[in-house]
Amino acid sequence: MYYINEKTNMLVALLAQYGVKDVVLCPGSRNAMIVNNIAENGNFRVHRFTDERSAAFAALGMCGEDRQPVAVVVTSGSALMNCSPAVVEAYYRHMPLVVVSADRPQEEIGQNVGQTMLQADALRHCTRCSVNLTDAMGDTAYFNHRLVCEALVKSISPVAGPVHINVPLPDVSECEQSDTAPSFDCQPILFRNALASGAALLTSDFDFIFDDARRPILVVGQTTEPLGRMMMTSIRKQMVVLSEPLSDLTSEAFDGIFSNMPSELLPDLVIYVGDNMVCRAINRSFASIGNLKVWRVSAEGDFASPFMHLAGVVRQTPESFLLQLEAYLKEKAASRNNTMGEHLSDTMGEHLSDTMGEECFDNNFLSAWTVAFAEERQRLDEAIDMQRLSAAATVAYIHEQLEDMEYDYRLHYANSTSVRLACRYATGNYVYCNRGVNGIEGCVSTAAGHSLATDARVFCFTGDLAFFYDQNALWNSELSGNLRIVVFNDHRGSIFDRVKGLAASSQRETFIAGYHQADARGITTQNDIGYIAAKTIDEMHLGVVKLLTEETSRPMLLEVFLD
Ligand SMILES: Cc1ncc(C[n+]2csc(CCOP(=O)(O)OP(=O)(O)O)c2C)c(N)n1
């Protein structure tokens, strides 16, 4: 007899798929479903121990034989804590001990229900990974699957050690039973530690990642420094790249493409490197693709995919991975070129090698995206009326003027509308932004700090709320003339004008968008900062030229009034 419980079935399937052979089972009713289904499964060597402390040490002893993960399954309450001496020992001995604890549903914790305690993360100081599955299944199936995969992978890589999987479960009496073994269709998330010495990716690894993908997309999130321009240009010739100026000097604006995404632009494989993306629409759009595979590349080997569908993780730095990817794509294009080259004239051959990605993958995919990028560029450029004062016109005008400046500069864009404008109109540049958690509180201070660390001019573009929030950035006599700030003052957080679902709220302007009547003049006077106000398009043009060209010993600020 088997219990039919999705979390249990998924856990048991993944334990087997990740090669767990030995499991130590401890008595209890909350863990009975897991214990029963593992014992019935036939893929495991099962062992009985009543004392959980002893059980966990026994599992540790089994790990010692070949340093493969061994699981111990305990019930809820103090049973888990009894595993802790063995877990601490395993931590300092780098042994892959997998502790699986059954738990009560969250609403019963701390309610004086018997055999309950706060089990989630109870062992976090002495585990390599500690995960707490959610109570719900359905929509959260992907989430639970990712957590179990992550824990099992981290029991052996990059450094072996104990992990804890806490599994809230219903009462066993509420669970359906069946005589047929549950079949649970789930694949393990693969992990490749390409940062380990001598573990660089091989052609065969890339073949494996690309598998039979026809419509691959490389998504590049924020990076700490700009990626090599030549490398990115070369990759773009072979495959579609979605990136932003927060990582890539060759980025193409793409946000708008997602507002009405045609199905022929949807990928079947996403390779995701870097950190957060500014564009949010991409997450929802890709998450909804049924047969998508996502490969994550990061130096930490994190299991992060805002697009879900995680199929594999490569632990590698973005720059090294991309260099290897570039070489792989070139090699792939060249080998195809060689086979076809015999039948082609030289000129044709050259042309072909430039666009070989189209041949390697789906014929039309790269060209469809090239057209989409071009149309989006045209749409964005046409959307700006350069004769009417707006934040977009100001950003576009500044970037036009900056091209003529001979000095070195750095660009900081604050969170909210400003950084979105950067993704549209600052392409070709590298943009700094506090995108780690998207806070508006320190954007000006970060730019001010940067200006103290470089002789280059540091430009900071910010909305009014982010600016007034962080006005103390300017309360500093050390700042000098290389800091130049542009404040877009529309007297509110105007990003909320565009949030669907807020339009009907009569509290939107006052409480949600933080309406105010302040301007920056007083702050600049108090802090000895040069001040320029622009209320018309002509004033903006003059102000920008002054901001870009005037030599001063103290920072300057241009405030563009937009309402
Ligand atoms: C510390 C912090 N508090 C609140 C928020 C939520 N938030 C996001 S955007 C925004 C409004 C920003 O307004 P503004 O700086 O004027 O930019 P705009 O979009 O109007 O150009 C707020 C309050 C946040 N991101 N960070």
Ligand as a Chemical Component Dictionary entry (heavy atoms), coordinates in Angstrom:
data_LIG
# 
_chem_comp.id                   LIG 
_chem_comp.type                 NON-POLYMER 
_chem_comp.pdbx_formal_charge   1 
_chem_comp.three_letter_code    LIG 
# 
loop_
_chem_comp_atom.comp_id 
_chem_comp_atom.atom_id 
_chem_comp_atom.alt_atom_id 
_chem_comp_atom.type_symbol 
_chem_comp_atom.charge 
_chem_comp_atom.model_Cartn_x 
_chem_comp_atom.model_Cartn_y 
_chem_comp_atom.model_Cartn_z 
_chem_comp_atom.pdbx_ordinal 
LIG C1  C1  C 0 13.116 51.863 0.463   1  
LIG C2  C2  C 0 11.963 51.735 -0.501  2  
LIG N1  N1  N 0 10.728 52.146 -0.094  3  
LIG C3  C3  C 0 9.689  52.026 -0.950  4  
LIG C4  C4  C 0 9.857  51.527 -2.204  5  
LIG C5  C5  C 0 8.646  51.342 -3.130  6  
LIG N2  N2  N 1 8.746  52.245 -4.286  7  
LIG C6  C6  C 0 9.126  51.825 -5.497  8  
LIG S1  S1  S 0 9.137  52.973 -6.647  9  
LIG C7  C7  C 0 8.602  54.167 -5.552  10 
LIG C8  C8  C 0 8.316  55.562 -6.011  11 
LIG C9  C9  C 0 9.528  56.243 -6.513  12 
LIG O1  O1  O 0 9.182  57.544 -6.910  13 
LIG P1  P1  P 0 10.228 58.497 -7.607  14 
LIG O2  O2  O 0 11.554 58.355 -6.991  15 
LIG O3  O3  O 0 9.652  59.869 -7.616  16 
LIG O4  O4  O 0 10.321 57.889 -9.059  17 
LIG P2  P2  P 0 9.321  58.031 -10.306 18 
LIG O5  O5  O 0 8.909  56.663 -10.654 19 
LIG O6  O6  O 0 8.199  58.929 -9.928  20 
LIG O7  O7  O 0 10.160 58.648 -11.364 21 
LIG C10 C10 C 0 8.428  53.597 -4.289  22 
LIG C11 C11 C 0 7.951  54.343 -3.096  23 
LIG C12 C12 C 0 11.159 51.123 -2.577  24 
LIG N3  N3  N 0 11.436 50.625 -3.773  25 
LIG N4  N4  N 0 12.188 51.265 -1.717  26 
# 
loop_
_chem_comp_bond.comp_id 
_chem_comp_bond.atom_id_1 
_chem_comp_bond.atom_id_2 
_chem_comp_bond.value_order 
_chem_comp_bond.pdbx_ordinal 
LIG C1  C2  SING 1  
LIG C2  N1  SING 2  
LIG C2  N4  DOUB 3  
LIG N1  C3  DOUB 4  
LIG C3  C4  SING 5  
LIG C4  C5  SING 6  
LIG C4  C12 DOUB 7  
LIG C5  N2  SING 8  
LIG N2  C6  DOUB 9  
LIG N2  C10 SING 10 
LIG C6  S1  SING 11 
LIG S1  C7  SING 12 
LIG C7  C8  SING 13 
LIG C7  C10 DOUB 14 
LIG C8  C9  SING 15 
LIG C9  O1  SING 16 
LIG O1  P1  SING 17 
LIG P1  O2  DOUB 18 
LIG P1  O3  SING 19 
LIG P1  O4  SING 20 
LIG O4  P2  SING 21 
LIG P2  O5  DOUB 22 
LIG P2  O6  SING 23 
LIG P2  O7  SING 24 
LIG C10 C11 SING 25 
LIG C12 N3  SING 26 
LIG C12 N4  SING 27 
# 
